[in-house]
Amino acid sequence: MKTFLMGAALCLAPLWGRGSTVVVLSADLGPYQEAFEGVKELIPDAQSVTLKDGKADVGSADAVIALGGQAALATYPDSSALVVAMVADSKVKPARPYIRVSMLPEASVLFSKMKAIQPGITSIAAFGVADSYDAYLKELGVAAQGAGVRLITRKVNQVADLVAALRAIQGQAQALWIAPDPVLISQATFKLMNDFCLANKIGLYAPAASLANTGALAGVAPTFKDIGRAAAKAASSGNASGNVSSNRCEIMVNAATASALGLNIPSGFASVGE
């Protein structure tokens, strides 16, 4: 009987152990599965487990990649390196050292796409929220400065700040990038920014490719698979903490908006609204 119980315990134990990478999904949803596929491209033997009742058994895995806010806040062994990805809310922070994978592409990649769509651009505005995007905006400023382009930043911490921020860039910027925050991306605020940008010949760049369907000049963002790849690289880096971004992204351009702004869509860019 004792031998049987020991055998049963082994069968019930996790298949992952020392030297392995476990991906914890907040829920069994398509976006998390896509990110897991990205992880598998770089770490073929990575295993996945879905969070249940706020817990996930990762055994003695060397690295844990937590996908989504709920997975990010679960408890994992101190010996396991922790990588957090697909967490849009910057306030979600594990209570231990971790690497965060941004939902945004590398700032230099974002700038290069904006410059490709608007080659003659000389000034860009960027709206952030609170202090959440300060580091990213600094990196975007460095990329812009290297190309002789001016970056104008504004913080929009509540909807009431938006009108003043838009007025401040009127006649000053030819493009506007907005951070992925609910303060900036709601049905009402997005329409306000979109109408303003069209009236003032400003290219609006949104932090999700799908937002090109709603009128933005372009949506620029990593795919879920791109985020998974970035998380896999972070898990293999040996670093204990920090922030990383994907060097790949998906771009969607709105053809009707481009036409209204007098722009030609460069070859190789996917478009909607033709």
BELWORA-V323881 format. One record per helix or strand. SS is the DSSP state (a for helix, b for strand). FROM is the first residue (numbers start at 0). LEN is the number of residues. If there is no record, write none. Layout:
SS;FROM;LEN / SS;FROM;LEN
This chain:
a;1;11 / b;20;5 / a;29;13 / b;46;4 / b;51;1 / b;54;1 / b;62;5 / a;68;4 / b;80;5 / b;98;7 / a;106;11 / b;122;6 / a;133;13 / b;149;6 / a;158;11 / b;174;4 / a;186;13 / b;202;4 / a;208;6 / b;217;4 / a;223;12 / b;241;5 / b;249;5 / a;254;6 / b;269;3
